[in-house]
Structure formats: structure tokens, C-alpha cells
Amino acid sequence: MKIIHQDCDQSLAKSKSLPINSYIVKYVLDDEQKYDIVQCGSTVEVFDYYYDKYKNVLSIDWTEGTINPKSYGYTKPEKKKKS
């Protein structure tokens, strides 16, 4: 599991530039609702992590991301100059 955005605004979940396998997690910490965006293979893994850490998981929903998970965060390797 990879945390993409921690303690963020829930409107970030509408971004199409997120990977397809990303979720927005709504939980309670110190009587305050918080939102994280995570990339993971299954909701069970997300739930287990957040339940163990915070105990108050309110919801886990898909984001609106459309990027292939394999190419998310990919940067082209730098070309070597020929000498």
C-alpha cells in the first residue's frame, strides 16, 4: 500500500491523474474527519492498515483516477550524452 496524499482535501479524489487502483479513505482522528488517498490492490488491505492505526474508519471509496497503475509516477530515464 502506498499513501499518495495524507490528510488532504476530499476534492483531490476527483482528479483523473490518479491511478485506477486508488482509494480515498475517510477516518476520524482526534474527533476530526480526515481524508487520505492511497494506492493499493484491495480494500481489505486498506481497511486493515487504517483500522490498526486509527480504529475509526468511516469509508473507503474509489477515486476517479484513470491512469494505469504501472505508469503512475513513471518518469523517463535521462538520456546519456554521447561523447
LOVEX-706251 format. One record per atom (N, C-alpha, C): residue in three letters; x, y, z. Coordinates in steps of 0.05 Angstrom, whole numbers, plus 32768, in hexadecimal, padded with zeros to 4 digits. Example, Ala and Ser with C-alpha at 12.3 -4.5 7.8 and 13.67 -1.06 7.14 Angstrom:
2
ALA81087F8E809C;ALA80F67FA6809C;ALA81087FBE809C;SER81017FD3808E;SER81117FEB808F;SER81028001809D;
//
This chain:
83
MET80117FE98000;MET800080008000;MET801280198000;LYS800A802D7FF0;LYS801980467FEE;LYS8006805D7FF4;ILE800E806E8006;ILE7FFE8086800C;ILE8006809C7FF8;ILE7FF380A57FE8;ILE7FF880B97FD4;ILE7FF580D57FE0;HIS7FDF80DA7FEE;HIS7FDA80F47FFB;HIS7FD080ED8017;GLN7FDC80FA802B;GLN7FD480F58047;GLN7FC7810F8052;ASP7FB1810C8060;ASP7FA38122806C;ASP7F9D81388057;CYS7F9081308042;CYS7F8B8142802B;CYS7F6E81498029;ASP7F68815A8016;ASP7F4C81628010;ASP7F3F814C8000;GLN7F2681468006;GLN7F1981307FF8;GLN7F1581367FDA;SER7F16814F7FD1;SER7F1381557FB5;SER7F2A814B7FA4;LEU7F4181447FB0;LEU7F5781397FA1;LEU7F50811D7F95;ALA7F3C81107FA0;ALA7F3480F67F97;ALA7F2780F77F7B;LYS7F1F810F7F73;LYS7F1381127F58;LYS7F2781157F42;SER7F4181167F49;SER7F56811A7F35;SER7F5881017F23;LYS7F5981067F09;LYS7F5C80F07EF6;LYS7F7980E77EF4;SER7F8C80F67F00;SER7FA880EF7EFF;SER7FB180DB7F14;LEU7F9E80D17F23;LEU7FA480BC7F37;LEU7FA380A07F2A;PRO7FB0808C7F36;PRO7FAE80717F2A;PRO7F9280657F2E;ILE7F8C80527F1D;ILE7F7280447F1E;ILE7F6E80367F39;ASN7F83802B7F45;ASN7F80801C7F5D;ASN7F85802D7F76;SER7F7B80467F76;SER7F7E80577F8D;SER7F63805B7F9B;TYR7F64805F7FB5;TYR7F4D80627FC6;TYR7F4F807B7FD7;ILE7F3880877FDE;ILE7F38809C7FF2;ILE7F2D808F800C;VAL7F3C80938021;VAL7F358088803B;VAL7F2C809E804D;LYS7F15809B8059;LYS7F0A80AF806C;LYS7F0C80A28088;TYR7F1980B0809A;TYR7F1C80A580B5;TYR7F1B80BC80CA;VAL7F1980B580E3;VAL7F1880C980F9;VAL7F3180C78109;LEU7F3D80DE810E;LEU7F5480E1811F;LEU7F5180F98131;ASP7F5180F5814B;ASP7F4E810B815E;ASP7F33811A8159;ASP7F1E810C8155;ASP7F0381178150;ASP7F0281288137;GLU7F1381248124;GLU7F148133810B;GLU7F14811F80F4;GLN7F04812580DF;GLN7F04811380C7;GLN7F1C811A80B6;LYS7F2A810580AD;LYS7F428108809D;LYS7F3E80F88083;TYR7F4D80FF806F;TYR7F4C80F18055;TYR7F6880EB804C;ASP7F6C80D28043;ASP7F8580CA8036;ASP7F7F80BE801B;ILE7F9180C18008;ILE7F8E80B37FEF;ILE7FA5809F7FEE;VAL7F9E80867FE9;VAL7FB280707FEA;VAL7FAF80607FD0;GLN7FC680537FC9;GLN7FC680417FB2;GLN7FCB80257FBD;CYS7FB980137FB6;CYS7FBB7FF87FC1;CYS7FAC7FE47FAF;GLY7FB27FCB7FB4;GLY7FA67FB67FA4;GLY7F8A7FAE7FAD;SER7F847FB27FC7;SER7F697FAA7FD1;SER7F607FBB7FE8;THR7F467FBD7FEB;THR7F3B7FCD8001;THR7F407FC0801C;VAL7F437FA6801C;VAL7F497F978035;VAL7F637FA08041;GLU7F777FA38030;GLU7F927FAC8039;GLU7F907FC88044;VAL7F817FD98037;VAL7F7E7FF58040;VAL7F6F7FF6805B;PHE7F5A7FE7805D;PHE7F4B7FE68076;PHE7F5C7FDC808D;ASP7F6A7FC68088;ASP7F7B7FBB809E;ASP7F907FD080A7;TYR7F9C7FDE8095;TYR7FB17FF1809C;TYR7FA4800880AD;TYR7F8E801380A3;TYR7F82802A80B1;TYR7F74802280CB;TYR7F69800A80CC;TYR7F5C800180E5;TYR7F717FFD80FA;ASP7F887FF180F3;ASP7F9D7FEC8106;ASP7FA980078110;LYS7FAA801A80FE;LYS7FB780348105;LYS7FA480478113;TYR7F8B804A810A;TYR7F79805F8114;TYR7F6080548121;LYS7F57803C811B;LYS7F3F802F8126;LYS7F25803A811B;ASN7F2480528112;ASN7F0B805F8109;ASN7F0B806380EB;VAL7F07804E80DC;VAL7F05805080BE;VAL7EE8805480B7;LEU7EE1806B80AA;LEU7EC6807180A3;LEU7EBE80678087;SER7ED1806A8074;SER7ECB80618059;SER7EE4805D8049;ILE7EE3804C8035;ILE7EF880488021;ILE7EEA80488006;ASP7EF0805B7FF5;ASP7EE3805E7FDB;ASP7EF980617FC5;TRP7EF180597FAD;TRP7F02805D7F96;TRP7F06807A7F90;THR7F1D80817F86;THR7F21809D7F7B;THR7F19809C7F5E;GLU7F1A80B37F51;GLU7F1380B47F34;GLU7F2B80B27F22;GLY7F4180A77F2C;GLY7F5A80A57F1D;GLY7F5780937F04;THR7F66809A7EEF;THR7F64808B7ED6;THR7F8080817ECC;ILE7F9580857EDC;ILE7FB0807E7ED3;ILE7FB680617EDA;ASN7FC380547EC7;ASN7FCB80387ECB;ASN7FDF80377EE3;PRO7FDA80267EF7;PRO7FEB80257F0E;PRO800980207F08;LYS800F80127EF2;LYS802B800D7EEB;LYS803980267EE2;SER802A80387ED6;SER803780517ECC;SER803380697EDE;TYR802580667EF4;TYR8021807C7F07;TYR803C80827F15;GLY8043809B7F13;GLY805C80A47F20;GLY8075809D7F10;TYR807280937EF8;TYR8088808C7EE7;TYR809580A57EDB;THR80AF80A67EDC;THR80BE80BB7ECE;THR80D180AE7EBB;LYS80D580BB7EA4;LYS80E780B17E90;LYS810480B17E9A;PRO8113809D7E95;PRO812F809E7E9D;PRO813E80B37E8D;GLU815180BF7E9A;GLU816180D57E8E;GLU817380C97E78;LYS817380D67E60;LYS818380CC7E4A;LYS81A180D37E50;LYS81B280C07E4B;LYS81CE80C57E4E;LYS81D980D37E35;LYS81E980E77E38;LYS81F580F57E22;LYS820C80E47E17;LYS820E80E37DFD;LYS822480D57DF1;LYS823C80E77DF0;SER825380DC7DF8;SER826B80ED7DF7;SER827D80E67DE1;
//
